Amino acid sequence: MSTTPLPGIGVQYDLTTREHRHLSVVAHRDGTRTVNVYRGDDPDACAQSVHLTGAETASLIDALMPSHHSPNLLHTTDLGLLAERVEISAHSYWNGRVLGETRLRTETGVSVVAVLRRADAIPSPTPDFRLAGGDTLIVIGTREGVSAAASILGRE
């Protein structure tokens, strides 16, 4: 299984089965999912694509693995807040810049509550915290705010 961040969209999960079949799931930031099955004779050609609503996704997840949790989606509450991981790429515009320059809280209402860097966690980073490629920011906000923050942070 491999994961690929899709800035502004979500995360793509790719899997090659024991039978050498390629499957992918795109976890969209709006809670929907797209499941893709690729052709056996051409693993780059999509044979079937199914878009699932949030409720359909939850039913499928329960059927496949009842205790599954997305590694990027950390927690949701009845208050409509979401905590999510957003990675800074090595080619990001923000690589080497300070967190305050992103204006995430002002522009999106999202708070950065921690930064994961290699094996370290930096809680409550200040506006003068210098970002680096490979950092993973833990952000909390509304679904819309988190999507907007991911778009800003995905800038190259």
Sequence and secondary structure as in RCSB ss.txt:
>XXXX:A:sequence
MSTTPLPGIGVQYDLTTREHRHLSVVAHRDGTRTVNVYRGDDPDACAQSVHLTGAETASLIDALMPSHHSPNLLH
TTDLGLLAERVEISAHSYWNGRVLGETRLRTETGVSVVAVLRRADAIPSPTPDFRLAGGDTLIVIGTREGVSAAA
SILGRE
>XXXX:A:secstr
 EEEEETTTEEEEEEE TT  EEEEEEETTS EEEEEE SS TTSEEEEEEE HHHHHHHHHHH TT   SSEEE
E TTSEEEEEEE  TT TTTTSBGGGG HHHHH  EEEEEEETTEEEES  TT B  TT EEEEEEEHHHHHHHH
HHHT  
